[in-house]
Amino acid sequence: MSQTHSQTLVAGANAPLPTDNISIRILSQNAIDCAAYRLTTSGKVRGDGDMIFYGQKRSDDGSVSFRGHDSDGFFDINLPTQPASIEKIAFAFSSEQTLAQVGDVDIQVLQGSQVLMTCQLSAAGRNEKAIILAECYRRQGSWKFRFIAQGFEGGLKPLSEHFGVEIADEAPAQSQNQSQNQNQSQPINIQRPINTQKASSASQASTPPPVPSNPSINLSKITLTKNQSSINLKKRDDFGKISVNLNWNQRPNTDKQSPKKGLLGDLFKQHKAGGIDLDVGAMIHLKSGEKTLIQALGNRFGSLQSAPYVCLRADDRTGQISGGEWLDINGQQWSQIEEVFIFAFIYEGAPNWAQTDGVVTIHVPEQPPIETRLTEGTSNLPMCAIARLVNQQGSINVERINQYFKGHQEMDKAFNWGFSWKRGSK
């Protein structure tokens, strides 16, 4: 299907879809929790693998996936490969606030970078906290899109149960020691000898974490803030594969009708590639006393199976890789690790952390995702110290930092790591 102009739909209207890969983009002025549900003729999911949201970003067969953020999210859908039993894919969101407080929500249907359809959910006078936004549905062998805009009583849990998803009653048991009064600018005093030898290169597998096989979906999500600055994950013999994701708005704004905050094409015009190179890295302190730096700059990708048991996946220099950047930690070897210090820096582009809408999410098996947003940096500091994962007698204490610096050397000095720094390039 070829269109030169996007089609605007009002609530209740429908339009044909191309039989191809499409994306449903949901933009809001404030954070909302979006979800997609693959439904049979009964209006229910076949199982929990048919719900796609922040805690489970891929359907069980991978043909529907979520990327982006809670104010600018994309559901990527491969329509031709949807199972024959799936009659529709519904899109919804919930929020702690009413829709009137959230503000207008925009929905776009895209084929590649081309906007096929636009819909605007007006917030005026709407007091619901959950909305069924739209659906893709089969009609006479083809796919169509309908703008719904139907309010729903309750939050994400009753909404998901309405579609037949089994929801866990409680989050996995864990000790939530918040350490709210901790002074996070206090330097880390380490008495170990320093080893700055270059880490060995490792495999850079880019496959996303598998969809959890839990018997029911857990909707819990932990957001670390100034007031809730840390959480402790109780000791285990094996934490499994811990994955740290750095993500941000990844597409330049191709829709001239509705420019939004955080779209990189307008923010970083001097970056000829059309986006920003935002890199994640880590400084690792092992129990043996060795210290190692992991980052794409200098090709220091680390190793998952040998020291330092931390590995950076393939570097995304353009911001166009849908999953952002990933850093993996071998949780089977957590007993060998003293601390993992996670940071990010803007390698190219003018620093503007608030408008990148960056978010770091830490995925630990059998735990809710832990996230912190990179939105507080001043306009001229390109380096962000994000968080620490500290071994506390076998447990993992995740501590939010969110402090900003001129560069690696200034960050190192503030936290007493003791590396020798020099300029480098990728």
N, C-alpha and C positions, 0 to 999 in steps of 0.2 A: 504494500500500500504506500503510495507516494503522496505526500502533502507538503505544500509550500508554506502554509499557515496553520497554526494550531487551532483546534476547535474548542470553543468554550461551552461547557455543559452546565446546566442548572440541575438542581436536585431532582431526581427522578428520570433524568434523560439518559439515553444510552447511545453508543456508537460502536461500529465494528472495529476489531483489532486485527493487526497483521498476524499471520500464523508464523511467528518468529520469536526471537528473544526481545522482551520488552522490560522496561523498568517503571515501577510506580514510585514516584518521589513525593514525600510528605514533608512540607516545610511549615514551621511554626515559629512564633516569636519567643516562646518559652518552652521549657522541656516537657515533652509528652512521651509516654511509653507506647510505641506502635507495635502491632502484631498482625500477622497474616495467618489465615486458617484455610487449609484445603478441605473442601467439604464434598460429601457424596450427595445423592438425591435425597437422603434423609435430613440434610442440613447439618450433619455432624461430621467431625473428623473420623478417620479410620483408626487413628491412634495418636499418641502424643507426638510422633514424628511429623505430623501434619501441621503443627503450630510452629511458626517462625517468629522469633522476637529476640530481645537483647540477650536472653539467657540461653538461647538455642538458635544460632544464626543461619542454620541450614536445615531444610527438610530432610527426611530420612534418605531420600534418593539424590539430594543435592540440586534438584531442578528449581527450587525456590530458595533464595538466600537474602540475607539482610546485611547492609553495610551502612556506614555513616554514623549519625548521631541522633540524640533525642530531640534535636530541633531541625535536623536536615537528614532524613533517612531515605534509603533506597531499598526497595524490594526488587531484586533481579529475578525474572521469571523466564524459563524456557518453556514456552507454550506447547510446542510440538511433542515434548517428551512427558507431558503430564499423564499420569496413569488414567486409563479409560474410565475407572470408577470415580474419578474426581470431576464433579459437575461445575464447581465454582471455587473461586479463591476470594475470600472476604478480607477486607482490610479495616482495621479498627485502631482506636487509641484510647488510653485512659490517662488521667492526671489527678494529682492531689488537689488541683484547683478546678473551678468551674470553667466551662468553655469561655464565658464572658471574661474571666480573669486571664486565661491563656492567650486570648486574642484570635484573630482570623487564622485559619489553617488553609494552606494551598496544597492542592494535589495536582501532580503532572503525570501524564503518561508519555514515556519516551521510548523511541526506537533508536538506539545508539545515542547520539547527541541531539537528535531532532525531537522537539516537543510536539506530540501528536494532539494531545488534549490537555486542557487546563480546567480545574474546578476550584472554586473558592467557597469554603465553609465559613459563613459569616458568624461572628461570635456575639453579635448584638442580641441581648436578651436571652442568651442560652445559658442555663444553669446546670446542664448535665456535666458530669465528670467523665463520662465514657461515650464514645460516638462510633457507630458503624459507618465508616466513611464511604466505601465503594466496594465493588466486586467485579472480577472477571468471571464470565460465565459462558457455558457452551450453548449455542443455539443453531440447530440444523447443521451440525458438523463444523461450525466455525466458532470463533471466540468473539465475545462482545464485552464492552466495559460499561458499567452503570454507576453513576454518582448517586449515593444513597442519602448521606447526611442524617442518619437516624440516631436520636439520643438513646442511651441505655442506662438503666438504673444500676448503680454500683460501680466498682472499679474493674481492674484487669482480671481478678479472680472470678467473679460471677459472669463476666463477659466470656471468658475462656470456657467456663463450665457450660454456658449456654450453647457453645459450639461443640460440646462433648469432650473437652480436654479434662483429664484427671489432674487435679491440682493438689500438691502436697500441702498438708496443714501447717507444717512448721519447717523452718530452715534446718539444715543439718546442725546437730549439736556442736557448739563451739563457745569458747570463752571470749567475750567481747570486752576486753580491757581497753578502754578508750584512751587513757592517758591524756585527758583533755588539757591538763595544766602543764604538759611537758613543754619546755623551751626548745623548739626545734632548731634554733640557730646556734645552739651549743655545739662546739666542735667535737668531733669524735676522736677521743684520745686512744691511739693504738700504739702499743709498745712492741709490736712484732717487727722482725727484720723485713726490709722491703726488697721485693724481687720484681723488677720491671722488665723482665725478658718478654719478648714478643710472644703472644699466644699462638698456638698452632692453628692452622686453618681447618675448618670442619665442613661437613656437608651442610648445604643451605636449603634443606627441603622446605618448600613453601606450601605444603598441604595444610589446610586449616585443621584445628582440633576436631576430632570426631564428635558427632552428635551423641550426647549422653544417652545411656541405655537405662536410665532410671525408670521405675514403674510409673511414676507420675512426675509432672512438671513442677519445678520449684520456681516461683516468681520472685524470690528474694533477690535484691540487688543492694550492695553496700556501696555508698558513696562517701568517700573520705573528704571532710571539709575542715575548716579552721576549728570548728567546735567539736567535730568528731574526727580526730586526727589520726587514730590508729585502731587496729584490730589485731587480736592474737588468735592464731589458728593452732589448736592444741597439738601436742607432739604426736607424731606417727612414725612408724618404722619406714614407711615409703609414702611420700607425697605424690608420687607419679610425675608426669610431665607438667611443669608449671610454665604457662605461656603468658608473656607480657606483650600487649598490643598497643601501639601508638597509632591513632587514627585521627583524621581531620577531614574537613571538606575537600574532596579530591577532584572535583571537576570545575574548570573555569565556568563562569556563568554564561551559558549559551542562550538563556531565555531573557530577551531584552524587556519583556513585559513585566517581570516581577523580580528585580534584583534583590538579593537578600544579603544579610550580613554573613561574613565568613566565606564568600565565594572568591576563590583565589585569583581569578583572572583580573579582577579590579584592584586587588590589594597589592599585587607584586608585579606591576607592569614592566619593571626593568628585567624580570626573569624571562628570557627569550623563550624558554620551553613552555610558557603559559601557566606555570604553577610555581610552587615553592619546594625546595628540598629540605624537608624537616626530618632530622635523623634521631634515632634512639640509640643509646649506648649504656654501658654499665661499667662500674669499677667493682671488682670482686676481691674480697679478702677471705682467704682460705684459713682453716684451722691450723694448717702447717706454717702459717706466717706469710705465705706468698700473696702478693697483690698483682692483679692483672687488669688491664684495660680492654674492653670489648667495644668496638665501634667500626663503622664502615670506613671512616677516614683512616688511611694507613692499612686498609684491608686486614684489620684485626677482628676476625669473625669468631674466634674462640672455638671451643670444642664441647660437645655434650657428653661424650663417653669417657673423656679424660679431663684432667685439670685444665681449666677452672670449672668444668661442668656447666658452663653457660655458653650459649651459641646464638649469634645473630643470624637471622635468615637473610636471604638476598636483599640488598639495599634497594629501596624505592627512591630513585633520584628525581622522579617527576611528580609524585603525588597521584599517579593514575592507577596504581595497583589497588584493586578494590578492597583488599583486606588491610591496607596500610602496612606498617612495619611490625615485625614480630621478633621477640627475643625469648628464647626458651631456656629453662633451668631444669636440670636433671634432679628431680625431687627424691630419687632413690639415693642420691649422694648428698642429701641435705646435711648429714652429720659431718661432712667434710668442709662445709661452708660456714664461715663466720658472718658474712654480710654480703648482700648484693645491693649496690647503690645505683639507682636508675636515673638517668638524665636524658635530656633531649636538647638539640640545638638547631638553629636555623642556619644551614650551610650556605644557602643562597636565598636572596629575597630580603626585603626590609622587615625587621622584627615588628610583629604586631600580633602578639599571642592571643589577645582577646578575640580578634576577628578570624583567626585560624579555626576557632571552635575546636581546638585539639582536646583529645581525651585519651588517657592511658587506662587500660583495663587489664587487671591481673586475673587470669583464669587458673584456679587450683581445682583439680578433680574433686568432685563431691562437695564443693563449696560454692556459694553464690558468687557471681563475678564481683570483683572489687574495683571501683573506678575512682579516678580523680581527674578534674578538668584543669587544663592549662590556660586559664583565662585572666590571670592577675598580673602578668608581666608588664613592665613599663615599655614604652615604645622603642627604646634604644638598647635593650639588653637581650642578646640572642641566645643565651644559655639558661636552661631551666633545670634545677635539681628537683626531681619529681618525688621520689619515694625511696625508702630503705626497706629491704627485707632482712631482718636480723634474726640470727639463730639464738633463741633464749632457752637454753637447756633442752634443745630438741624441738621446740615449737617454732612457728614462724610469726614474728611480730612485724606486721606491715605498718609502716609509719609514713604518713604524708609529709612532704617537705614544702614543695611549691615555692622555692626561692629562686631568684633570677640574678644572673651574673653577666659580666662583660665577656667572659670566655672560660675555657677549661682551667687555666691557671688560677683565676680568681675563685672559682668554685672549689678546686682542690685545696687552696689555702684556707678557705672558710671551714672545711671539714677535715683538715689535717691528714690527707692521704699521702702526700709526699712524693708524687710522681714528678719527673722532669719533663717539661713540655716544650715543644717547638712546633712551628707552623708546618702544616702538611696539606695534602690534597688527595682527592680520590681519583 
